[in-house]
């Protein structure tokens, strides 16, 4: 599995990353991957160690508990003939 373009996130509601906004994950471009899984993370001071429970799709609605934090998403690409590969997006701006 090879990553050609990294995944990215964008706020499709207001572009301001506010609670209630919908954030979309573009999975990037991959070669030889047959399936993908997604996980969103809440980040504090640039550290993204807290997976958001149930946030496993390409869209995520920013919640009140995200205020003051940033979010990132991870894409894991799989193939029946090679090991899985995971890549993360850049951090969002702080959620307001």
N, CA, C and O atoms as CSV, one atom per row, in Angstrom:
chain,resi,resn,atom,element,x,y,z
A,1,UNK,N,N,0.859,-1.184,0.000
A,1,UNK,CA,C,0.000,0.000,0.000
A,1,UNK,C,C,0.896,1.235,0.000
A,1,UNK,O,O,1.849,1.336,0.773
A,2,UNK,N,N,0.570,2.149,-0.870
A,2,UNK,CA,C,1.354,3.379,-0.968
A,2,UNK,C,C,0.434,4.586,-0.898
A,2,UNK,O,O,-0.629,4.597,-1.520
A,3,UNK,N,N,0.834,5.601,-0.146
A,3,UNK,CA,C,0.079,6.843,-0.029
A,3,UNK,C,C,0.592,7.808,-1.085
A,3,UNK,O,O,1.775,8.147,-1.114
A,4,UNK,N,N,-0.315,8.246,-1.952
A,4,UNK,CA,C,0.047,9.204,-2.999
A,4,UNK,C,C,-0.273,10.628,-2.539
A,4,UNK,O,O,0.506,11.550,-2.781
A,5,UNK,N,N,-1.421,10.806,-1.876
A,5,UNK,CA,C,-1.821,12.106,-1.330
A,5,UNK,C,C,-2.376,11.857,0.068
A,5,UNK,O,O,-3.205,10.970,0.266
A,6,UNK,N,N,-1.910,12.649,1.037
A,6,UNK,CA,C,-2.312,12.456,2.429
A,6,UNK,C,C,-3.770,12.855,2.655
A,6,UNK,O,O,-4.312,13.684,1.923
A,7,UNK,N,N,-4.406,12.258,3.678
A,7,UNK,CA,C,-5.774,12.650,4.013
A,7,UNK,C,C,-5.810,14.082,4.551
A,7,UNK,O,O,-4.807,14.606,5.035
A,8,UNK,N,N,-6.988,14.699,4.453
A,8,UNK,CA,C,-7.166,16.063,4.952
A,8,UNK,C,C,-8.579,16.239,5.490
A,8,UNK,O,O,-9.483,15.475,5.153
A,9,UNK,N,N,-8.760,17.256,6.330
A,9,UNK,CA,C,-10.089,17.560,6.858
A,9,UNK,C,C,-10.457,18.998,6.510
A,9,UNK,O,O,-9.593,19.853,6.311
A,10,UNK,N,N,-11.766,19.239,6.444
A,10,UNK,CA,C,-12.259,20.586,6.177
A,10,UNK,C,C,-13.620,20.755,6.845
A,10,UNK,O,O,-14.392,19.805,6.973
A,11,UNK,N,N,-13.892,21.980,7.265
A,11,UNK,CA,C,-15.178,22.320,7.860
A,11,UNK,C,C,-16.119,22.678,6.723
A,11,UNK,O,O,-15.925,23.694,6.055
A,12,UNK,N,N,-17.130,21.862,6.496
A,12,UNK,CA,C,-18.029,22.091,5.357
A,12,UNK,C,C,-19.240,22.940,5.728
A,12,UNK,O,O,-20.054,23.266,4.864
A,13,UNK,N,N,-19.367,23.301,7.010
A,13,UNK,CA,C,-20.517,24.088,7.438
A,13,UNK,C,C,-20.221,25.580,7.404
A,13,UNK,O,O,-20.933,26.345,6.754
A,14,UNK,N,N,-19.171,25.992,8.105
A,14,UNK,CA,C,-18.921,27.426,8.216
A,14,UNK,C,C,-17.484,27.837,7.949
A,14,UNK,O,O,-17.182,29.028,7.875
A,15,UNK,N,N,-16.604,26.868,7.804
A,15,UNK,CA,C,-15.177,27.121,7.630
A,15,UNK,C,C,-14.513,27.673,8.891
A,15,UNK,O,O,-13.329,28.010,8.864
A,16,UNK,N,N,-15.260,27.771,9.995
A,16,UNK,CA,C,-14.724,28.369,11.222
A,16,UNK,C,C,-14.481,27.366,12.341
A,16,UNK,O,O,-14.030,27.758,13.417
A,17,UNK,N,N,-14.760,26.101,12.124
A,17,UNK,CA,C,-14.558,25.049,13.133
A,17,UNK,C,C,-15.239,25.416,14.463
A,17,UNK,O,O,-14.586,25.579,15.494
A,18,UNK,N,N,-16.565,25.538,14.400
A,18,UNK,CA,C,-17.380,25.844,15.581
A,18,UNK,C,C,-18.152,24.593,15.993
A,18,UNK,O,O,-18.426,23.724,15.165
A,19,UNK,N,N,-18.499,24.507,17.269
A,19,UNK,CA,C,-19.304,23.371,17.714
A,19,UNK,C,C,-20.594,23.343,16.903
A,19,UNK,O,O,-21.203,24.381,16.642
A,20,UNK,N,N,-20.998,22.147,16.510
A,20,UNK,CA,C,-22.173,21.960,15.669
A,20,UNK,C,C,-21.851,21.868,14.189
A,20,UNK,O,O,-22.671,21.395,13.402
A,21,UNK,N,N,-20.662,22.315,13.803
A,21,UNK,CA,C,-20.269,22.249,12.391
A,21,UNK,C,C,-19.973,20.803,11.983
A,21,UNK,O,O,-19.590,19.976,12.810
A,22,UNK,N,N,-20.156,20.520,10.706
A,22,UNK,CA,C,-19.806,19.215,10.144
A,22,UNK,C,C,-18.407,19.326,9.540
A,22,UNK,O,O,-18.128,20.215,8.735
A,23,UNK,N,N,-17.537,18.405,9.946
A,23,UNK,CA,C,-16.180,18.360,9.416
A,23,UNK,C,C,-16.071,17.111,8.551
A,23,UNK,O,O,-16.531,16.036,8.937
A,24,UNK,N,N,-15.462,17.260,7.382
A,24,UNK,CA,C,-15.352,16.160,6.418
A,24,UNK,C,C,-13.901,15.707,6.283
A,24,UNK,O,O,-12.975,16.517,6.269
A,25,UNK,N,N,-13.735,14.405,6.186
A,25,UNK,CA,C,-12.430,13.795,5.981
A,25,UNK,C,C,-12.311,13.336,4.536
A,25,UNK,O,O,-13.077,12.483,4.088
A,26,UNK,N,N,-11.359,13.896,3.810
A,26,UNK,CA,C,-11.013,13.399,2.481
A,26,UNK,C,C,-9.900,12.381,2.699
A,26,UNK,O,O,-8.842,12.737,3.218
A,27,UNK,N,N,-10.110,11.119,2.314
A,27,UNK,CA,C,-9.167,10.064,2.695
A,27,UNK,C,C,-7.813,10.119,2.005
A,27,UNK,O,O,-6.913,9.366,2.378
A,28,UNK,N,N,-7.642,10.975,1.024
A,28,UNK,CA,C,-6.380,11.021,0.296
A,28,UNK,C,C,-6.405,10.041,-0.872
A,28,UNK,O,O,-7.453,9.501,-1.227
A,29,UNK,N,N,-5.241,9.822,-1.457
A,29,UNK,CA,C,-5.117,8.915,-2.592
A,29,UNK,C,C,-4.136,7.809,-2.227
A,29,UNK,O,O,-3.033,8.070,-1.747
A,30,UNK,N,N,-4.556,6.573,-2.461
A,30,UNK,CA,C,-3.776,5.404,-2.070
A,30,UNK,C,C,-3.664,4.442,-3.258
A,30,UNK,O,O,-4.580,4.333,-4.073
A,31,UNK,N,N,-2.542,3.761,-3.337
A,31,UNK,CA,C,-2.370,2.707,-4.332
A,31,UNK,C,C,-2.433,1.352,-3.643
A,31,UNK,O,O,-1.855,1.164,-2.573
A,32,UNK,N,N,-3.127,0.423,-4.251
A,32,UNK,CA,C,-3.216,-0.972,-3.791
A,32,UNK,C,C,-3.987,-1.157,-2.485
A,32,UNK,O,O,-3.854,-2.197,-1.839
A,33,UNK,N,N,-4.783,-0.179,-2.088
A,33,UNK,CA,C,-5.636,-0.328,-0.902
A,33,UNK,C,C,-7.028,-0.766,-1.352
A,33,UNK,O,O,-7.550,-0.268,-2.350
A,34,UNK,N,N,-7.623,-1.699,-0.612
A,34,UNK,CA,C,-8.945,-2.193,-0.986
A,34,UNK,C,C,-10.035,-1.778,-0.012
A,34,UNK,O,O,-11.218,-1.846,-0.345
A,35,UNK,N,N,-9.651,-1.341,1.206
A,35,UNK,CA,C,-10.655,-0.875,2.165
A,35,UNK,C,C,-10.031,0.152,3.097
A,35,UNK,O,O,-8.812,0.211,3.262
A,36,UNK,N,N,-10.899,0.963,3.706
A,36,UNK,CA,C,-10.448,2.037,4.584
A,36,UNK,C,C,-11.279,2.053,5.857
A,36,UNK,O,O,-12.471,1.745,5.831
A,37,UNK,N,N,-10.652,2.411,6.966
A,37,UNK,CA,C,-11.367,2.707,8.207
A,37,UNK,C,C,-10.916,4.085,8.669
A,37,UNK,O,O,-9.841,4.565,8.310
A,38,UNK,N,N,-11.781,4.713,9.486
A,38,UNK,CA,C,-11.544,6.091,9.895
A,38,UNK,C,C,-11.716,6.211,11.405
A,38,UNK,O,O,-12.530,5.509,12.005
A,39,UNK,N,N,-10.936,7.114,12.015
A,39,UNK,CA,C,-11.101,7.425,13.435
A,39,UNK,C,C,-10.741,8.888,13.649
A,39,UNK,O,O,-9.686,9.360,13.227
A,40,UNK,N,N,-11.656,9.596,14.321
A,40,UNK,CA,C,-11.419,10.992,14.692
A,40,UNK,C,C,-10.843,11.039,16.101
A,40,UNK,O,O,-11.166,10.209,16.951
A,41,UNK,N,N,-9.976,12.036,16.330
A,41,UNK,CA,C,-9.331,12.213,17.627
A,41,UNK,C,C,-9.510,13.648,18.109
A,41,UNK,O,O,-9.511,14.591,17.317
A,42,UNK,N,N,-9.662,13.795,19.429
A,42,UNK,CA,C,-9.644,15.114,20.047
A,42,UNK,C,C,-8.215,15.371,20.505
A,42,UNK,O,O,-7.586,14.497,21.101
A,43,UNK,N,N,-7.707,16.554,20.232
A,43,UNK,CA,C,-6.301,16.862,20.499
A,43,UNK,C,C,-6.188,18.024,21.487
A,43,UNK,O,O,-6.964,18.979,21.443
A,44,UNK,N,N,-5.219,17.917,22.363
A,44,UNK,CA,C,-4.935,18.969,23.334
A,44,UNK,C,C,-3.464,19.328,23.213
A,44,UNK,O,O,-2.594,18.466,23.335
A,45,UNK,N,N,-3.190,20.603,22.973
A,45,UNK,CA,C,-1.807,21.080,22.820
A,45,UNK,C,C,-1.046,20.267,21.782
A,45,UNK,O,O,0.138,19.979,21.960
A,46,UNK,N,N,-1.718,19.901,20.708
A,46,UNK,CA,C,-1.077,19.180,19.619
A,46,UNK,C,C,-0.917,17.684,19.829
A,46,UNK,O,O,-0.376,16.994,18.965
A,47,UNK,N,N,-1.382,17.171,20.971
A,47,UNK,CA,C,-1.289,15.742,21.271
A,47,UNK,C,C,-2.661,15.110,21.016
A,47,UNK,O,O,-3.658,15.517,21.613
A,48,UNK,N,N,-2.704,14.123,20.136
A,48,UNK,CA,C,-3.968,13.526,19.705
A,48,UNK,C,C,-4.052,12.075,20.180
A,48,UNK,O,O,-3.940,11.141,19.386
A,49,UNK,N,N,-4.248,11.906,21.464
A,49,UNK,CA,C,-4.264,10.552,22.026
A,49,UNK,C,C,-5.656,10.093,22.440
A,49,UNK,O,O,-5.811,8.984,22.950
A,50,UNK,N,N,-6.670,10.927,22.228
A,50,UNK,CA,C,-8.019,10.592,22.670
A,50,UNK,C,C,-8.928,10.305,21.488
A,50,UNK,O,O,-9.444,11.237,20.870
A,51,UNK,N,N,-9.141,9.001,21.152
A,51,UNK,CA,C,-10.106,8.717,20.084
A,51,UNK,C,C,-11.506,9.143,20.523
A,51,UNK,O,O,-11.886,8.937,21.675
A,52,UNK,N,N,-12.258,9.726,19.623
A,52,UNK,CA,C,-13.623,10.149,19.933
A,52,UNK,C,C,-14.526,8.935,19.738
A,52,UNK,O,O,-14.609,8.401,18.632
A,53,UNK,N,N,-15.205,8.491,20.798
A,53,UNK,CA,C,-16.048,7.290,20.693
A,53,UNK,C,C,-17.100,7.431,19.595
A,53,UNK,O,O,-17.811,8.434,19.532
A,54,UNK,N,N,-17.192,6.431,18.743
A,54,UNK,CA,C,-18.199,6.398,17.693
A,54,UNK,C,C,-17.896,7.253,16.486
A,54,UNK,O,O,-18.664,7.246,15.523
A,55,UNK,N,N,-16.785,8.002,16.506
A,55,UNK,CA,C,-16.452,8.900,15.396
A,55,UNK,C,C,-15.579,8.152,14.395
A,55,UNK,O,O,-14.361,8.325,14.356
A,56,UNK,N,N,-16.233,7.314,13.584
A,56,UNK,CA,C,-15.506,6.418,12.689
A,56,UNK,C,C,-15.982,6.507,11.231
A,56,UNK,O,O,-15.861,5.545,10.472
A,57,UNK,N,N,-16.519,7.665,10.852
A,57,UNK,CA,C,-16.944,7.846,9.459
A,57,UNK,C,C,-16.188,9.025,8.859
A,57,UNK,O,O,-15.359,9.640,9.530
A,58,UNK,N,N,-16.468,9.339,7.614
A,58,UNK,CA,C,-15.784,10.438,6.946
A,58,UNK,C,C,-16.302,11.800,7.363
A,58,UNK,O,O,-15.713,12.818,7.000
A,59,UNK,N,N,-17.391,11.843,8.118
A,59,UNK,CA,C,-17.880,13.111,8.636
A,59,UNK,C,C,-17.981,13.030,10.149
A,59,UNK,O,O,-18.205,11.966,10.726
A,60,UNK,N,N,-17.807,14.187,10.771
A,60,UNK,CA,C,-17.906,14.285,12.233
A,60,UNK,C,C,-18.539,15.624,12.557
A,60,UNK,O,O,-18.164,16.646,11.981
A,61,UNK,N,N,-19.501,15.628,13.480
A,61,UNK,CA,C,-20.125,16.860,13.937
A,61,UNK,C,C,-19.387,17.302,15.200
A,61,UNK,O,O,-19.354,16.577,16.195
A,62,UNK,N,N,-18.797,18.496,15.151
A,62,UNK,CA,C,-18.049,19.013,16.296
A,62,UNK,C,C,-18.987,19.208,17.481
A,62,UNK,O,O,-20.034,19.843,17.354
A,63,UNK,N,N,-18.610,18.665,18.622
A,63,UNK,CA,C,-19.434,18.685,19.819
A,63,UNK,C,C,-18.935,19.738,20.801
A,63,UNK,O,O,-17.816,20.236,20.685
A,64,UNK,N,N,-19.784,20.065,21.765
A,64,UNK,CA,C,-19.412,21.029,22.793
A,64,UNK,C,C,-18.138,20.646,23.528
A,64,UNK,O,O,-17.355,21.510,23.923
A,65,UNK,N,N,-17.935,19.348,23.708
A,65,UNK,CA,C,-16.730,18.879,24.411
A,65,UNK,C,C,-15.457,19.085,23.590
A,65,UNK,O,O,-14.352,18.959,24.120
A,66,UNK,N,N,-15.605,19.403,22.290
A,66,UNK,CA,C,-14.441,19.670,21.443
A,66,UNK,C,C,-13.953,21.112,21.558
A,66,UNK,O,O,-12.837,21.424,21.143
A,67,UNK,N,N,-14.793,21.999,22.126
A,67,UNK,CA,C,-14.428,23.414,22.227
A,67,UNK,C,C,-13.113,23.562,22.994
A,67,UNK,O,O,-12.909,22.939,24.036
A,68,UNK,N,N,-12.242,24.387,22.461
A,68,UNK,CA,C,-10.942,24.610,23.079
A,68,UNK,C,C,-9.894,23.583,22.695
A,68,UNK,O,O,-8.729,23.707,23.072
A,69,UNK,N,N,-10.302,22.574,21.951
A,69,UNK,CA,C,-9.382,21.539,21.495
A,69,UNK,C,C,-9.240,21.633,19.976
A,69,UNK,O,O,-9.852,22.493,19.343
A,70,UNK,N,N,-8.441,20.759,19.403
A,70,UNK,CA,C,-8.349,20.573,17.968
A,70,UNK,C,C,-8.791,19.142,17.682
A,70,UNK,O,O,-8.879,18.323,18.595
A,71,UNK,N,N,-9.070,18.843,16.416
A,71,UNK,CA,C,-9.362,17.473,16.021
A,71,UNK,C,C,-8.448,17.087,14.868
A,71,UNK,O,O,-7.955,17.939,14.129
A,72,UNK,N,N,-8.237,15.795,14.733
A,72,UNK,CA,C,-7.569,15.225,13.573
A,72,UNK,C,C,-8.274,13.917,13.273
A,72,UNK,O,O,-9.020,13.399,14.104
A,73,UNK,N,N,-8.040,13.393,12.100
A,73,UNK,CA,C,-8.594,12.097,11.741
A,73,UNK,C,C,-7.466,11.206,11.228
A,73,UNK,O,O,-6.478,11.673,10.660
A,74,UNK,N,N,-7.650,9.904,11.450
A,74,UNK,CA,C,-6.714,8.921,10.927
A,74,UNK,C,C,-7.438,8.032,9.928
A,74,UNK,O,O,-8.585,7.636,10.138
A,75,UNK,N,N,-6.749,7.730,8.844
A,75,UNK,CA,C,-7.242,6.811,7.824
A,75,UNK,C,C,-6.335,5.587,7.858
A,75,UNK,O,O,-5.112,5.708,7.797
A,76,UNK,N,N,-6.944,4.412,7.956
A,76,UNK,CA,C,-6.187,3.169,7.858
A,76,UNK,C,C,-6.610,2.469,6.582
A,76,UNK,O,O,-7.784,2.155,6.388
A,77,UNK,N,N,-5.636,2.230,5.715
A,77,UNK,CA,C,-5.877,1.548,4.444
A,77,UNK,C,C,-5.452,0.097,4.588
A,77,UNK,O,O,-4.414,-0.201,5.179
A,78,UNK,N,N,-6.261,-0.804,4.044
A,78,UNK,CA,C,-5.982,-2.236,4.140
A,78,UNK,C,C,-6.007,-2.877,2.767
A,78,UNK,O,O,-6.590,-2.357,1.816
A,79,UNK,N,N,-5.351,-4.025,2.700
A,79,UNK,CA,C,-5.309,-4.828,1.491
A,79,UNK,C,C,-5.125,-6.275,1.912
A,79,UNK,O,O,-4.418,-6.538,2.885
A,80,UNK,N,N,-5.740,-7.225,1.209
A,80,UNK,CA,C,-5.557,-8.627,1.593
A,80,UNK,C,C,-4.139,-9.147,1.363
A,80,UNK,O,O,-3.792,-10.224,1.850
A,81,UNK,N,N,-3.317,-8.398,0.627
A,81,UNK,CA,C,-1.979,-8.894,0.309
A,81,UNK,C,C,-0.842,-8.109,0.961
A,81,UNK,O,O,0.326,-8.384,0.686
A,82,UNK,N,N,-1.162,-7.125,1.829
A,82,UNK,CA,C,-0.094,-6.390,2.506
A,82,UNK,C,C,-0.579,-5.881,3.859
A,82,UNK,O,O,-1.765,-5.957,4.179
A,83,UNK,N,N,0.358,-5.364,4.645
A,83,UNK,CA,C,0.029,-4.834,5.956
A,83,UNK,C,C,-0.760,-3.535,5.832
A,83,UNK,O,O,-0.621,-2.807,4.849
A,84,UNK,N,N,-1.589,-3.251,6.835
A,84,UNK,CA,C,-2.341,-1.999,6.864
A,84,UNK,C,C,-1.397,-0.818,7.071
A,84,UNK,O,O,-0.335,-0.947,7.680
A,85,UNK,N,N,-1.811,0.333,6.550
A,85,UNK,CA,C,-1.044,1.565,6.685
A,85,UNK,C,C,-1.984,2.638,7.213
A,85,UNK,O,O,-3.104,2.781,6.723
A,86,UNK,N,N,-1.530,3.398,8.217
A,86,UNK,CA,C,-2.334,4.468,8.803
A,86,UNK,C,C,-1.640,5.802,8.608
A,86,UNK,O,O,-0.433,5.921,8.821
A,87,UNK,N,N,-2.411,6.809,8.201
A,87,UNK,CA,C,-1.902,8.171,8.077
A,87,UNK,C,C,-2.899,9.119,8.727
A,87,UNK,O,O,-4.107,8.881,8.704
A,88,UNK,N,N,-2.380,10.195,9.306
A,88,UNK,CA,C,-3.195,11.197,9.995
A,88,UNK,C,C,-3.283,12.477,9.178
A,88,UNK,O,O,-2.405,12.781,8.370
A,89,UNK,N,N,-4.354,13.215,9.403
A,89,UNK,CA,C,-4.511,14.538,8.809
A,89,UNK,C,C,-3.704,15.540,9.636
A,89,UNK,O,O,-3.202,15.217,10.712
A,90,UNK,N,N,-3.593,16.736,9.121
A,90,UNK,CA,C,-3.084,17.846,9.919
A,90,UNK,C,C,-4.139,18.188,10.967
A,90,UNK,O,O,-5.309,17.839,10.811
A,91,UNK,N,N,-3.734,18.854,12.011
A,91,UNK,CA,C,-4.673,19.277,13.051
A,91,UNK,C,C,-5.595,20.371,12.530
A,91,UNK,O,O,-5.203,21.190,11.699
A,92,UNK,N,N,-6.821,20.369,13.029
A,92,UNK,CA,C,-7.736,21.469,12.731
A,92,UNK,C,C,-7.298,22.695,13.534
A,92,UNK,O,O,-6.491,22.583,14.456
A,93,UNK,N,N,-7.835,23.863,13.178
A,93,UNK,CA,C,-7.673,25.009,14.080
A,93,UNK,C,C,-8.413,24.704,15.395
A,93,UNK,O,O,-9.218,23.773,15.437
A,94,UNK,N,N,-8.157,25.460,16.454
A,94,UNK,CA,C,-8.906,25.243,17.697
A,94,UNK,C,C,-10.411,25.402,17.467
A,94,UNK,O,O,-10.858,26.297,16.751
A,95,UNK,N,N,-11.173,24.511,18.092
A,95,UNK,CA,C,-12.636,24.540,17.976
A,95,UNK,C,C,-13.182,25.627,18.891
A,95,UNK,O,O,-12.773,25.742,20.046
A,96,UNK,N,N,-14.112,26.427,18.363
A,96,UNK,CA,C,-14.717,27.500,19.169
A,96,UNK,C,C,-16.189,27.244,19.377
A,96,UNK,O,O,-16.867,28.037,20.030
